[in-house]
Amino acid sequence: MKLGEYISTPVFWMVYVEGRTSPSRKWEKREEAEAEAMRLTIKEGRDAYILEAVQGYAIPEPQTIKIFIDKEPWE
């Protein structure tokens, strides 16, 4: 992948609980994220928000290139 190229990924949702750590699980179905948000609101006694991914960034895989040394092979 070159700088400026795009990749595609299916839409997903995450649940954020107010005052807690960052979300760490992706939900492929909004209904599952909603159920998790309700569960966490009751469990934690805090507001929970459903976040929908709209854009992201990726680190491309490193490419291997050959390096030529500036000297004669017999030296």
PQR file of N, CA, C, O and H, with PARSE charges and radii, in Angstrom:
ATOM      1  N   MET A   1       0.846  -1.180   0.000 -0.4000 1.5000
ATOM      2  CA  MET A   1       0.000   0.000   0.000 -0.0000 2.0000
ATOM      3  C   MET A   1       0.889   1.240   0.000  0.5500 1.7000
ATOM      4  O   MET A   1       1.810   1.355   0.809 -0.5500 1.4000
ATOM      5  N   LYS A   2       0.610   2.145  -0.897 -0.4000 1.5000
ATOM      6  CA  LYS A   2       1.370   3.391  -1.000 -0.0000 2.0000
ATOM      7  C   LYS A   2       0.643   4.503  -0.248  0.5500 1.7000
ATOM      8  O   LYS A   2      -0.565   4.433  -0.021 -0.5500 1.4000
ATOM      9  H   LYS A   2      -0.138   2.051  -1.554  0.4000 1.0000
ATOM     10  N   LEU A   3       1.396   5.520   0.129 -0.4000 1.5000
ATOM     11  CA  LEU A   3       0.814   6.678   0.788 -0.0000 2.0000
ATOM     12  C   LEU A   3      -0.286   7.256  -0.099  0.5500 1.7000
ATOM     13  O   LEU A   3      -0.077   7.483  -1.290 -0.5500 1.4000
ATOM     14  H   LEU A   3       2.377   5.577  -0.056  0.4000 1.0000
ATOM     15  N   GLY A   4      -1.437   7.487   0.478 -0.4000 1.5000
ATOM     16  CA  GLY A   4      -2.552   8.033  -0.278 -0.0000 2.0000
ATOM     17  C   GLY A   4      -3.494   6.981  -0.831  0.5500 1.7000
ATOM     18  O   GLY A   4      -4.582   7.319  -1.298 -0.5500 1.4000
ATOM     19  H   GLY A   4      -1.607   7.302   1.446  0.4000 1.0000
ATOM     20  N   GLU A   5      -3.103   5.709  -0.790 -0.4000 1.5000
ATOM     21  CA  GLU A   5      -3.991   4.637  -1.234 -0.0000 2.0000
ATOM     22  C   GLU A   5      -5.041   4.371  -0.160  0.5500 1.7000
ATOM     23  O   GLU A   5      -4.832   4.681   1.013 -0.5500 1.4000
ATOM     24  H   GLU A   5      -2.219   5.435  -0.410  0.4000 1.0000
ATOM     25  N   TYR A   6      -6.147   3.807  -0.559 -0.4000 1.5000
ATOM     26  CA  TYR A   6      -7.232   3.508   0.361 -0.0000 2.0000
ATOM     27  C   TYR A   6      -7.442   2.008   0.463  0.5500 1.7000
ATOM     28  O   TYR A   6      -7.245   1.272  -0.504 -0.5500 1.4000
ATOM     29  H   TYR A   6      -6.317   3.555  -1.512  0.4000 1.0000
ATOM     30  N   ILE A   7      -7.842   1.568   1.643 -0.4000 1.5000
ATOM     31  CA  ILE A   7      -8.300   0.194   1.827 -0.0000 2.0000
ATOM     32  C   ILE A   7      -9.729   0.282   2.334  0.5500 1.7000
ATOM     33  O   ILE A   7     -10.156   1.338   2.802 -0.5500 1.4000
ATOM     34  H   ILE A   7      -8.002   2.166   2.429  0.4000 1.0000
ATOM     35  N   SER A   8     -10.456  -0.792   2.250 -0.4000 1.5000
ATOM     36  CA  SER A   8     -11.846  -0.794   2.660 -0.0000 2.0000
ATOM     37  C   SER A   8     -12.041  -1.817   3.773  0.5500 1.7000
ATOM     38  O   SER A   8     -11.404  -2.870   3.780 -0.5500 1.4000
ATOM     39  H   SER A   8     -10.109  -1.649   1.870  0.4000 1.0000
ATOM     40  N   THR A   9     -12.918  -1.498   4.705 -0.4000 1.5000
ATOM     41  CA  THR A   9     -13.251  -2.421   5.775 -0.0000 2.0000
ATOM     42  C   THR A   9     -14.743  -2.288   6.064  0.5500 1.7000
ATOM     43  O   THR A   9     -15.301  -1.204   5.892 -0.5500 1.4000
ATOM     44  H   THR A   9     -13.435  -0.642   4.699  0.4000 1.0000
ATOM     45  N   PRO A  10     -15.396  -3.352   6.494 -0.5600 1.5000
ATOM     46  CA  PRO A  10     -16.828  -3.244   6.808  0.2800 2.0000
ATOM     47  C   PRO A  10     -17.058  -2.285   7.977  0.5500 1.7000
ATOM     48  O   PRO A  10     -16.195  -2.126   8.840 -0.5500 1.4000
ATOM     49  N   VAL A  11     -18.222  -1.656   7.992 -0.4000 1.5000
ATOM     50  CA  VAL A  11     -18.571  -0.751   9.084 -0.0000 2.0000
ATOM     51  C   VAL A  11     -18.609  -1.543  10.396  0.5500 1.7000
ATOM     52  O   VAL A  11     -18.955  -2.724  10.410 -0.5500 1.4000
ATOM     53  H   VAL A  11     -18.923  -1.786   7.291  0.4000 1.0000
ATOM     54  N   PHE A  12     -18.248  -0.873  11.494 -0.4000 1.5000
ATOM     55  CA  PHE A  12     -18.323  -1.516  12.803 -0.0000 2.0000
ATOM     56  C   PHE A  12     -18.624  -0.463  13.867  0.5500 1.7000
ATOM     57  O   PHE A  12     -18.512   0.739  13.630 -0.5500 1.4000
ATOM     58  H   PHE A  12     -17.967   0.087  11.482  0.4000 1.0000
ATOM     59  N   TRP A  13     -19.012  -0.953  15.051 -0.4000 1.5000
ATOM     60  CA  TRP A  13     -19.350  -0.093  16.169 -0.0000 2.0000
ATOM     61  C   TRP A  13     -18.540  -0.498  17.388  0.5500 1.7000
ATOM     62  O   TRP A  13     -18.105  -1.643  17.510 -0.5500 1.4000
ATOM     63  H   TRP A  13     -19.103  -1.930  15.244  0.4000 1.0000
ATOM     64  N   MET A  14     -18.342   0.461  18.291 -0.4000 1.5000
ATOM     65  CA  MET A  14     -17.664   0.207  19.564 -0.0000 2.0000
ATOM     66  C   MET A  14     -18.484   0.891  20.657  0.5500 1.7000
ATOM     67  O   MET A  14     -19.273   1.794  20.380 -0.5500 1.4000
ATOM     68  H   MET A  14     -18.696   1.391  18.192  0.4000 1.0000
ATOM     69  N   VAL A  15     -18.289   0.454  21.896 -0.4000 1.5000
ATOM     70  CA  VAL A  15     -19.027   1.024  23.025 -0.0000 2.0000
ATOM     71  C   VAL A  15     -18.043   1.710  23.967  0.5500 1.7000
ATOM     72  O   VAL A  15     -17.053   1.114  24.393 -0.5500 1.4000
ATOM     73  H   VAL A  15     -17.648  -0.279  22.122  0.4000 1.0000
ATOM     74  N   TYR A  16     -18.328   2.963  24.282 -0.4000 1.5000
ATOM     75  CA  TYR A  16     -17.513   3.734  25.218 -0.0000 2.0000
ATOM     76  C   TYR A  16     -18.330   4.005  26.472  0.5500 1.7000
ATOM     77  O   TYR A  16     -19.456   4.495  26.387 -0.5500 1.4000
ATOM     78  H   TYR A  16     -19.132   3.447  23.936  0.4000 1.0000
ATOM     79  N   VAL A  17     -17.767   3.690  27.638 -0.4000 1.5000
ATOM     80  CA  VAL A  17     -18.403   3.972  28.920 -0.0000 2.0000
ATOM     81  C   VAL A  17     -17.731   5.212  29.505  0.5500 1.7000
ATOM     82  O   VAL A  17     -16.510   5.259  29.655 -0.5500 1.4000
ATOM     83  H   VAL A  17     -16.852   3.292  27.707  0.4000 1.0000
ATOM     84  N   GLU A  18     -18.542   6.206  29.832 -0.4000 1.5000
ATOM     85  CA  GLU A  18     -18.045   7.478  30.365 -0.0000 2.0000
ATOM     86  C   GLU A  18     -17.108   7.244  31.547  0.5500 1.7000
ATOM     87  O   GLU A  18     -17.461   6.565  32.511 -0.5500 1.4000
ATOM     88  H   GLU A  18     -19.534   6.168  29.710  0.4000 1.0000
ATOM     89  N   GLY A  19     -15.897   7.823  31.456 -0.4000 1.5000
ATOM     90  CA  GLY A  19     -14.940   7.741  32.545 -0.0000 2.0000
ATOM     91  C   GLY A  19     -14.136   6.450  32.602  0.5500 1.7000
ATOM     92  O   GLY A  19     -13.355   6.258  33.534 -0.5500 1.4000
ATOM     93  H   GLY A  19     -15.610   8.375  30.673  0.4000 1.0000
ATOM     94  N   ARG A  20     -14.305   5.579  31.647 -0.4000 1.5000
ATOM     95  CA  ARG A  20     -13.565   4.318  31.622 -0.0000 2.0000
ATOM     96  C   ARG A  20     -12.522   4.353  30.503  0.5500 1.7000
ATOM     97  O   ARG A  20     -12.379   5.359  29.808 -0.5500 1.4000
ATOM     98  H   ARG A  20     -14.940   5.734  30.890  0.4000 1.0000
ATOM     99  N   THR A  21     -11.803   3.258  30.338 -0.4000 1.5000
ATOM    100  CA  THR A  21     -10.762   3.194  29.316 -0.0000 2.0000
ATOM    101  C   THR A  21     -11.367   3.194  27.911  0.5500 1.7000
ATOM    102  O   THR A  21     -12.582   3.090  27.743 -0.5500 1.4000
ATOM    103  H   THR A  21     -11.919   2.441  30.902  0.4000 1.0000
ATOM    104  N   SER A  22     -10.518   3.309  26.934 -0.4000 1.5000
ATOM    105  CA  SER A  22     -10.955   3.309  25.535 -0.0000 2.0000
ATOM    106  C   SER A  22     -11.619   1.994  25.169  0.5500 1.7000
ATOM    107  O   SER A  22     -11.292   0.952  25.738 -0.5500 1.4000
ATOM    108  H   SER A  22      -9.531   3.394  27.071  0.4000 1.0000
ATOM    109  N   PRO A  23     -12.550   2.034  24.220 -0.5600 1.5000
ATOM    110  CA  PRO A  23     -13.158   0.787  23.751  0.2800 2.0000
ATOM    111  C   PRO A  23     -12.102  -0.133  23.151  0.5500 1.7000
ATOM    112  O   PRO A  23     -11.129   0.332  22.558 -0.5500 1.4000
ATOM    113  N   SER A  24     -12.297  -1.430  23.305 -0.4000 1.5000
ATOM    114  CA  SER A  24     -11.315  -2.377  22.762 -0.0000 2.0000
ATOM    115  C   SER A  24     -11.954  -3.469  21.910  0.5500 1.7000
ATOM    116  O   SER A  24     -11.244  -4.283  21.321 -0.5500 1.4000
ATOM    117  H   SER A  24     -13.088  -1.808  23.786  0.4000 1.0000
ATOM    118  N   ARG A  25     -13.272  -3.498  21.836 -0.4000 1.5000
ATOM    119  CA  ARG A  25     -13.946  -4.530  21.055 -0.0000 2.0000
ATOM    120  C   ARG A  25     -14.769  -3.896  19.940  0.5500 1.7000
ATOM    121  O   ARG A  25     -15.441  -2.883  20.135 -0.5500 1.4000
ATOM    122  H   ARG A  25     -13.850  -2.837  22.315  0.4000 1.0000
ATOM    123  N   LYS A  26     -14.699  -4.517  18.769 -0.4000 1.5000
ATOM    124  CA  LYS A  26     -15.485  -4.066  17.620 -0.0000 2.0000
ATOM    125  C   LYS A  26     -16.711  -4.966  17.488  0.5500 1.7000
ATOM    126  O   LYS A  26     -16.626  -6.186  17.632 -0.5500 1.4000
ATOM    127  H   LYS A  26     -14.153  -5.339  18.610  0.4000 1.0000
ATOM    128  N   TRP A  27     -17.844  -4.339  17.212 -0.4000 1.5000
ATOM    129  CA  TRP A  27     -19.087  -5.076  16.986 -0.0000 2.0000
ATOM    130  C   TRP A  27     -19.453  -4.954  15.517  0.5500 1.7000
ATOM    131  O   TRP A  27     -19.472  -3.851  14.970 -0.5500 1.4000
ATOM    132  H   TRP A  27     -17.912  -3.348  17.094  0.4000 1.0000
ATOM    133  N   GLU A  28     -19.743  -6.076  14.877 -0.4000 1.5000
ATOM    134  CA  GLU A  28     -20.103  -6.064  13.459 -0.0000 2.0000
ATOM    135  C   GLU A  28     -21.567  -5.709  13.238  0.5500 1.7000
ATOM    136  O   GLU A  28     -21.947  -5.299  12.141 -0.5500 1.4000
ATOM    137  H   GLU A  28     -19.728  -6.971  15.321  0.4000 1.0000
ATOM    138  N   LYS A  29     -22.396  -5.864  14.277 -0.4000 1.5000
ATOM    139  CA  LYS A  29     -23.822  -5.538  14.171 -0.0000 2.0000
ATOM    140  C   LYS A  29     -24.162  -4.463  15.193  0.5500 1.7000
ATOM    141  O   LYS A  29     -23.791  -4.563  16.362 -0.5500 1.4000
ATOM    142  H   LYS A  29     -22.088  -6.197  15.168  0.4000 1.0000
ATOM    143  N   ARG A  30     -24.871  -3.436  14.740 -0.4000 1.5000
ATOM    144  CA  ARG A  30     -25.239  -2.336  15.630 -0.0000 2.0000
ATOM    145  C   ARG A  30     -26.081  -2.832  16.801  0.5500 1.7000
ATOM    146  O   ARG A  30     -25.929  -2.345  17.921 -0.5500 1.4000
ATOM    147  H   ARG A  30     -25.173  -3.356  13.790  0.4000 1.0000
ATOM    148  N   GLU A  31     -26.962  -3.788  16.554 -0.4000 1.5000
ATOM    149  CA  GLU A  31     -27.826  -4.299  17.610 -0.0000 2.0000
ATOM    150  C   GLU A  31     -27.016  -4.914  18.748  0.5500 1.7000
ATOM    151  O   GLU A  31     -27.385  -4.798  19.917 -0.5500 1.4000
ATOM    152  H   GLU A  31     -27.086  -4.183  15.644  0.4000 1.0000
ATOM    153  N   GLU A  32     -25.907  -5.569  18.394 -0.4000 1.5000
ATOM    154  CA  GLU A  32     -25.034  -6.162  19.423 -0.0000 2.0000
ATOM    155  C   GLU A  32     -24.352  -5.065  20.234  0.5500 1.7000
ATOM    156  O   GLU A  32     -24.205  -5.192  21.449 -0.5500 1.4000
ATOM    157  H   GLU A  32     -25.608  -5.663  17.445  0.4000 1.0000
ATOM    158  N   ALA A  33     -23.937  -3.995  19.571 -0.4000 1.5000
ATOM    159  CA  ALA A  33     -23.322  -2.871  20.279 -0.0000 2.0000
ATOM    160  C   ALA A  33     -24.337  -2.206  21.205  0.5500 1.7000
ATOM    161  O   ALA A  33     -23.993  -1.807  22.318 -0.5500 1.4000
ATOM    162  H   ALA A  33     -24.056  -3.892  18.583  0.4000 1.0000
ATOM    163  N   GLU A  34     -25.582  -2.087  20.755 -0.4000 1.5000
ATOM    164  CA  GLU A  34     -26.635  -1.500  21.587 -0.0000 2.0000
ATOM    165  C   GLU A  34     -26.874  -2.346  22.834  0.5500 1.7000
ATOM    166  O   GLU A  34     -26.996  -1.818  23.939 -0.5500 1.4000
ATOM    167  H   GLU A  34     -25.862  -2.411  19.851  0.4000 1.0000
ATOM    168  N   ALA A  35     -26.939  -3.668  22.646 -0.4000 1.5000
ATOM    169  CA  ALA A  35     -27.145  -4.567  23.787 -0.0000 2.0000
ATOM    170  C   ALA A  35     -25.989  -4.449  24.775  0.5500 1.7000
ATOM    171  O   ALA A  35     -26.205  -4.445  25.987 -0.5500 1.4000
ATOM    172  H   ALA A  35     -26.840  -4.097  21.749  0.4000 1.0000
ATOM    173  N   GLU A  36     -24.772  -4.354  24.266 -0.4000 1.5000
ATOM    174  CA  GLU A  36     -23.598  -4.216  25.132 -0.0000 2.0000
ATOM    175  C   GLU A  36     -23.615  -2.882  25.860  0.5500 1.7000
ATOM    176  O   GLU A  36     -23.263  -2.818  27.038 -0.5500 1.4000
ATOM    177  H   GLU A  36     -24.596  -4.357  23.282  0.4000 1.0000
ATOM    178  N   ALA A  37     -24.016  -1.821  25.181 -0.4000 1.5000
ATOM    179  CA  ALA A  37     -24.102  -0.504  25.821 -0.0000 2.0000
ATOM    180  C   ALA A  37     -25.123  -0.525  26.954  0.5500 1.7000
ATOM    181  O   ALA A  37     -24.866   0.023  28.025 -0.5500 1.4000
ATOM    182  H   ALA A  37     -24.302  -1.872  24.224  0.4000 1.0000
ATOM    183  N   MET A  38     -26.258  -1.140  26.735 -0.4000 1.5000
ATOM    184  CA  MET A  38     -27.275  -1.240  27.794 -0.0000 2.0000
ATOM    185  C   MET A  38     -26.755  -2.068  28.970  0.5500 1.7000
ATOM    186  O   MET A  38     -26.947  -1.701  30.129 -0.5500 1.4000
ATOM    187  H   MET A  38     -26.467  -1.585  25.864  0.4000 1.0000
ATOM    188  N   ARG A  39     -26.099  -3.181  28.665 -0.4000 1.5000
ATOM    189  CA  ARG A  39     -25.551  -4.048  29.709 -0.0000 2.0000
ATOM    190  C   ARG A  39     -24.523  -3.289  30.553  0.5500 1.7000
ATOM    191  O   ARG A  39     -24.549  -3.356  31.782 -0.5500 1.4000
ATOM    192  H   ARG A  39     -25.943  -3.479  27.723  0.4000 1.0000
ATOM    193  N   LEU A  40     -23.624  -2.572  29.887 -0.4000 1.5000
ATOM    194  CA  LEU A  40     -22.587  -1.841  30.603 -0.0000 2.0000
ATOM    195  C   LEU A  40     -23.145  -0.664  31.400  0.5500 1.7000
ATOM    196  O   LEU A  40     -22.635  -0.359  32.479 -0.5500 1.4000
ATOM    197  H   LEU A  40     -23.603  -2.518  28.888  0.4000 1.0000
ATOM    198  N   THR A  41     -24.172  -0.005  30.896 -0.4000 1.5000
ATOM    199  CA  THR A  41     -24.801   1.094  31.627 -0.0000 2.0000
ATOM    200  C   THR A  41     -25.346   0.589  32.962  0.5500 1.7000
ATOM    201  O   THR A  41     -25.163   1.227  33.999 -0.5500 1.4000
ATOM    202  H   THR A  41     -24.586  -0.253  30.020  0.4000 1.0000
ATOM    203  N   ILE A  42     -26.006  -0.548  32.926 -0.4000 1.5000
ATOM    204  CA  ILE A  42     -26.553  -1.130  34.150 -0.0000 2.0000
ATOM    205  C   ILE A  42     -25.430  -1.593  35.074  0.5500 1.7000
ATOM    206  O   ILE A  42     -25.450  -1.310  36.272 -0.5500 1.4000
ATOM    207  H   ILE A  42     -26.155  -1.066  32.084  0.4000 1.0000
ATOM    208  N   LYS A  43     -24.459  -2.300  34.521 -0.4000 1.5000
ATOM    209  CA  LYS A  43     -23.361  -2.847  35.319 -0.0000 2.0000
ATOM    210  C   LYS A  43     -22.507  -1.759  35.953  0.5500 1.7000
ATOM    211  O   LYS A  43     -22.196  -1.823  37.142 -0.5500 1.4000
ATOM    212  H   LYS A  43     -24.442  -2.530  33.548  0.4000 1.0000
ATOM    213  N   GLU A  44     -22.124  -0.747  35.151 -0.4000 1.5000
ATOM    214  CA  GLU A  44     -21.201   0.287  35.604 -0.0000 2.0000
ATOM    215  C   GLU A  44     -21.896   1.472  36.272  0.5500 1.7000
ATOM    216  O   GLU A  44     -21.267   2.226  37.015 -0.5500 1.4000
ATOM    217  H   GLU A  44     -22.377  -0.695  34.185  0.4000 1.0000
ATOM    218  N   GLY A  45     -23.194   1.636  36.008 -0.4000 1.5000
ATOM    219  CA  GLY A  45     -23.901   2.790  36.548 -0.0000 2.0000
ATOM    220  C   GLY A  45     -23.425   4.094  35.930  0.5500 1.7000
ATOM    221  O   GLY A  45     -23.456   5.143  36.574 -0.5500 1.4000
ATOM    222  H   GLY A  45     -23.705   1.023  35.405  0.4000 1.0000
ATOM    223  N   ARG A  46     -22.985   4.025  34.685 -0.4000 1.5000
ATOM    224  CA  ARG A  46     -22.478   5.190  33.963 -0.0000 2.0000
ATOM    225  C   ARG A  46     -23.095   5.233  32.570  0.5500 1.7000
ATOM    226  O   ARG A  46     -23.607   4.233  32.068 -0.5500 1.4000
ATOM    227  H   ARG A  46     -22.960   3.173  34.163  0.4000 1.0000
ATOM    228  N   ASP A  47     -23.033   6.404  31.965 -0.4000 1.5000
ATOM    229  CA  ASP A  47     -23.518   6.536  30.586 -0.0000 2.0000
ATOM    230  C   ASP A  47     -22.609   5.744  29.651  0.5500 1.7000
ATOM    231  O   ASP A  47     -21.393   5.697  29.833 -0.5500 1.4000
ATOM    232  H   ASP A  47     -22.617   7.217  32.374  0.4000 1.0000
ATOM    233  N   ALA A  48     -23.223   5.124  28.650 -0.4000 1.5000
ATOM    234  CA  ALA A  48     -22.469   4.387  27.633 -0.0000 2.0000
ATOM    235  C   ALA A  48     -22.888   4.908  26.266  0.5500 1.7000
ATOM    236  O   ALA A  48     -24.057   5.209  26.029 -0.5500 1.4000
ATOM    237  H   ALA A  48     -24.211   5.162  28.502  0.4000 1.0000
ATOM    238  N   TYR A  49     -21.923   5.006  25.384 -0.4000 1.5000
ATOM    239  CA  TYR A  49     -22.162   5.546  24.049 -0.0000 2.0000
ATOM    240  C   TYR A  49     -21.757   4.535  22.991  0.5500 1.7000
ATOM    241  O   TYR A  49     -20.760   3.828  23.136 -0.5500 1.4000
ATOM    242  H   TYR A  49     -20.972   4.762  25.576  0.4000 1.0000
ATOM    243  N   ILE A  50     -22.541   4.476  21.926 -0.4000 1.5000
ATOM    244  CA  ILE A  50     -22.228   3.614  20.785 -0.0000 2.0000
ATOM    245  C   ILE A  50     -21.519   4.483  19.752  0.5500 1.7000
ATOM    246  O   ILE A  50     -22.052   5.497  19.302 -0.5500 1.4000
ATOM    247  H   ILE A  50     -23.351   5.051  21.807  0.4000 1.0000
ATOM    248  N   LEU A  51     -20.327   4.075  19.390 -0.4000 1.5000
ATOM    249  CA  LEU A  51     -19.511   4.821  18.428 -0.0000 2.0000
ATOM    250  C   LEU A  51     -19.480   4.076  17.099  0.5500 1.7000
ATOM    251  O   LEU A  51     -19.218   2.874  17.065 -0.5500 1.4000
ATOM    252  H   LEU A  51     -19.893   3.251  19.756  0.4000 1.0000
ATOM    253  N   GLU A  52     -19.743   4.781  16.011 -0.4000 1.5000
ATOM    254  CA  GLU A  52     -19.670   4.181  14.682 -0.0000 2.0000
ATOM    255  C   GLU A  52     -18.404   4.668  13.990  0.5500 1.7000
ATOM    256  O   GLU A  52     -18.122   5.866  13.961 -0.5500 1.4000
ATOM    257  H   GLU A  52     -19.956   5.758  16.039  0.4000 1.0000
ATOM    258  N   ALA A  53     -17.655   3.742  13.443 -0.4000 1.5000
ATOM    259  CA  ALA A  53     -16.428   4.104  12.723 -0.0000 2.0000
ATOM    260  C   ALA A  53     -16.798   4.856  11.450  0.5500 1.7000
ATOM    261  O   ALA A  53     -17.685   4.442  10.704 -0.5500 1.4000
ATOM    262  H   ALA A  53     -17.884   2.768  13.467  0.4000 1.0000
ATOM    263  N   VAL A  54     -16.104   5.970  11.213 -0.4000 1.5000
ATOM    264  CA  VAL A  54     -16.339   6.747   9.993 -0.0000 2.0000
ATOM    265  C   VAL A  54     -15.085   6.861   9.142  0.5500 1.7000
ATOM    266  O   VAL A  54     -15.170   7.054   7.929 -0.5500 1.4000
ATOM    267  H   VAL A  54     -15.383   6.307  11.819  0.4000 1.0000
ATOM    268  N   GLN A  55     -13.914   6.742   9.777 -0.4000 1.5000
ATOM    269  CA  GLN A  55     -12.657   6.833   9.039 -0.0000 2.0000
ATOM    270  C   GLN A  55     -11.557   6.283   9.922  0.5500 1.7000
ATOM    271  O   GLN A  55     -11.666   6.296  11.148 -0.5500 1.4000
ATOM    272  H   GLN A  55     -13.846   6.586  10.762  0.4000 1.0000
ATOM    273  N   GLY A  56     -10.499   5.800   9.297 -0.4000 1.5000
ATOM    274  CA  GLY A  56      -9.365   5.293  10.058 -0.0000 2.0000
ATOM    275  C   GLY A  56      -8.090   5.409   9.248  0.5500 1.7000
ATOM    276  O   GLY A  56      -8.107   5.815   8.086 -0.5500 1.4000
ATOM    277  H   GLY A  56     -10.411   5.789   8.301  0.4000 1.0000
ATOM    278  N   TYR A  57      -7.003   5.051   9.869 -0.4000 1.5000
ATOM    279  CA  TYR A  57      -5.692   5.070   9.211 -0.0000 2.0000
ATOM    280  C   TYR A  57      -5.004   3.746   9.475  0.5500 1.7000
ATOM    281  O   TYR A  57      -5.210   3.134  10.523 -0.5500 1.4000
ATOM    282  H   TYR A  57      -6.989   4.721  10.813  0.4000 1.0000
ATOM    283  N   ALA A  58      -4.199   3.307   8.546 -0.4000 1.5000
ATOM    284  CA  ALA A  58      -3.480   2.048   8.674 -0.0000 2.0000
ATOM    285  C   ALA A  58      -2.004   2.274   8.408  0.5500 1.7000
ATOM    286  O   ALA A  58      -1.626   3.188   7.675 -0.5500 1.4000
ATOM    287  H   ALA A  58      -4.032   3.805   7.695  0.4000 1.0000
ATOM    288  N   ILE A  59      -1.188   1.448   9.001 -0.4000 1.5000
ATOM    289  CA  ILE A  59       0.243   1.473   8.741 -0.0000 2.0000
ATOM    290  C   ILE A  59       0.517   0.407   7.695  0.5500 1.7000
ATOM    291  O   ILE A  59       0.243  -0.769   7.933 -0.5500 1.4000
ATOM    292  H   ILE A  59      -1.495   0.706   9.596  0.4000 1.0000
ATOM    293  N   PRO A  60       1.053   0.791   6.539 -0.5600 1.5000
ATOM    294  CA  PRO A  60       1.307  -0.202   5.494  0.2800 2.0000
ATOM    295  C   PRO A  60       2.398  -1.175   5.921  0.5500 1.7000
ATOM    296  O   PRO A  60       3.241  -0.868   6.763 -0.5500 1.4000
ATOM    297  N   GLU A  61       2.356  -2.354   5.316 -0.4000 1.5000
ATOM    298  CA  GLU A  61       3.395  -3.344   5.592 -0.0000 2.0000
ATOM    299  C   GLU A  61       4.737  -2.827   5.086  0.5500 1.7000
ATOM    300  O   GLU A  61       4.817  -2.250   4.001 -0.5500 1.4000
ATOM    301  H   GLU A  61       1.672  -2.604   4.631  0.4000 1.0000
ATOM    302  N   PRO A  62       5.783  -3.034   5.869 -0.5600 1.5000
ATOM    303  CA  PRO A  62       7.103  -2.610   5.387  0.2800 2.0000
ATOM    304  C   PRO A  62       7.496  -3.406   4.141  0.5500 1.7000
ATOM    305  O   PRO A  62       7.161  -4.583   4.014 -0.5500 1.4000
ATOM    306  N   GLN A  63       8.192  -2.767   3.248 -0.4000 1.5000
ATOM    307  CA  GLN A  63       8.673  -3.438   2.053 -0.0000 2.0000
ATOM    308  C   GLN A  63      10.173  -3.683   2.176  0.5500 1.7000
ATOM    309  O   GLN A  63      10.908  -2.848   2.704 -0.5500 1.4000
ATOM    310  H   GLN A  63       8.465  -1.810   3.351  0.4000 1.0000
ATOM    311  N   THR A  64      10.610  -4.820   1.691 -0.4000 1.5000
ATOM    312  CA  THR A  64      12.027  -5.145   1.690 -0.0000 2.0000
ATOM    313  C   THR A  64      12.627  -4.660   0.374  0.5500 1.7000
ATOM    314  O   THR A  64      12.097  -4.942  -0.701 -0.5500 1.4000
ATOM    315  H   THR A  64      10.013  -5.498   1.262  0.4000 1.0000
ATOM    316  N   ILE A  65      13.727  -3.936   0.469 -0.4000 1.5000
ATOM    317  CA  ILE A  65      14.427  -3.489  -0.731 -0.0000 2.0000
ATOM    318  C   ILE A  65      15.891  -3.894  -0.601  0.5500 1.7000
ATOM    319  O   ILE A  65      16.424  -4.020   0.502 -0.5500 1.4000
ATOM    320  H   ILE A  65      14.158  -3.707   1.342  0.4000 1.0000
ATOM    321  N   LYS A  66      16.524  -4.091  -1.746 -0.4000 1.5000
ATOM    322  CA  LYS A  66      17.932  -4.450  -1.760 -0.0000 2.0000
ATOM    323  C   LYS A  66      18.770  -3.186  -1.634  0.5500 1.7000
ATOM    324  O   LYS A  66      18.478  -2.173  -2.270 -0.5500 1.4000
ATOM    325  H   LYS A  66      16.091  -3.988  -2.642  0.4000 1.0000
ATOM    326  N   ILE A  67      19.810  -3.248  -0.815 -0.4000 1.5000
ATOM    327  CA  ILE A  67      20.720  -2.125  -0.628 -0.0000 2.0000
ATOM    328  C   ILE A  67      22.038  -2.461  -1.311  0.5500 1.7000
ATOM    329  O   ILE A  67      22.646  -3.493  -1.030 -0.5500 1.4000
ATOM    330  H   ILE A  67      20.047  -4.071  -0.299  0.4000 1.0000
ATOM    331  N   PHE A  68      22.469  -1.596  -2.196 -0.4000 1.5000
ATOM    332  CA  PHE A  68      23.752  -1.790  -2.877 -0.0000 2.0000
ATOM    333  C   PHE A  68      24.800  -0.969  -2.141  0.5500 1.7000
ATOM    334  O   PHE A  68      24.604   0.218  -1.878 -0.5500 1.4000
ATOM    335  H   PHE A  68      21.975  -0.757  -2.424  0.4000 1.0000
ATOM    336  N   ILE A  69      25.924  -1.620  -1.809 -0.4000 1.5000
ATOM    337  CA  ILE A  69      27.021  -0.955  -1.125 -0.0000 2.0000
ATOM    338  C   ILE A  69      27.961  -0.375  -2.186  0.5500 1.7000
ATOM    339  O   ILE A  69      28.268  -1.036  -3.178 -0.5500 1.4000
ATOM    340  H   ILE A  69      26.082  -2.584  -2.023  0.4000 1.0000
ATOM    341  N   ASP A  70      28.399   0.818  -1.978 -0.4000 1.5000
ATOM    342  CA  ASP A  70      29.230   1.513  -2.962 -0.0000 2.0000
ATOM    343  C   ASP A  70      30.674   1.062  -2.864  0.5500 1.7000
ATOM    344  O   ASP A  70      31.540   1.811  -2.413 -0.5500 1.4000
ATOM    345  H   ASP A  70      28.149   1.355  -1.172  0.4000 1.0000
ATOM    346  N   LYS A  71      30.934  -0.187  -3.296 -0.4000 1.5000
ATOM    347  CA  LYS A  71      32.298  -0.699  -3.360 -0.0000 2.0000
ATOM    348  C   LYS A  71      32.296  -1.899  -4.299  0.5500 1.7000
ATOM    349  O   LYS A  71      31.264  -2.535  -4.513 -0.5500 1.4000
ATOM    350  H   LYS A  71      30.230  -0.796  -3.663  0.4000 1.0000
ATOM    351  N   GLU A  72      33.453  -2.197  -4.848 -0.4000 1.5000
ATOM    352  CA  GLU A  72      33.576  -3.323  -5.761 -0.0000 2.0000
ATOM    353  C   GLU A  72      33.444  -4.634  -4.977  0.5500 1.7000
ATOM    354  O   GLU A  72      33.923  -4.711  -3.845 -0.5500 1.4000
ATOM    355  H   GLU A  72      34.292  -1.681  -4.674  0.4000 1.0000
ATOM    356  N   PRO A  73      32.816  -5.654  -5.538 -0.5600 1.5000
ATOM    357  CA  PRO A  73      32.577  -6.900  -4.807  0.2800 2.0000
ATOM    358  C   PRO A  73      33.859  -7.597  -4.353  0.5500 1.7000
ATOM    359  O   PRO A  73      33.817  -8.340  -3.372 -0.5500 1.4000
ATOM    360  N   TRP A  74      35.012  -7.388  -5.031 -0.4000 1.5000
ATOM    361  CA  TRP A  74      36.250  -8.084  -4.645 -0.0000 2.0000
ATOM    362  C   TRP A  74      37.062  -7.325  -3.616  0.5500 1.7000
ATOM    363  O   TRP A  74      38.099  -7.819  -3.174 -0.5500 1.4000
ATOM    364  H   TRP A  74      35.046  -6.784  -5.827  0.4000 1.0000
ATOM    365  N   GLU A  75      36.624  -6.137  -3.218 -0.4000 1.5000
ATOM    366  CA  GLU A  75      37.393  -5.379  -2.231 -0.0000 2.0000
ATOM    367  C   GLU A  75      37.140  -5.898  -0.833  0.5500 1.7000
ATOM    368  O   GLU A  75      37.704  -5.379   0.130 -0.5500 1.4000
ATOM    369  H   GLU A  75      35.781  -5.736  -3.576  0.4000 1.0000
TER
END
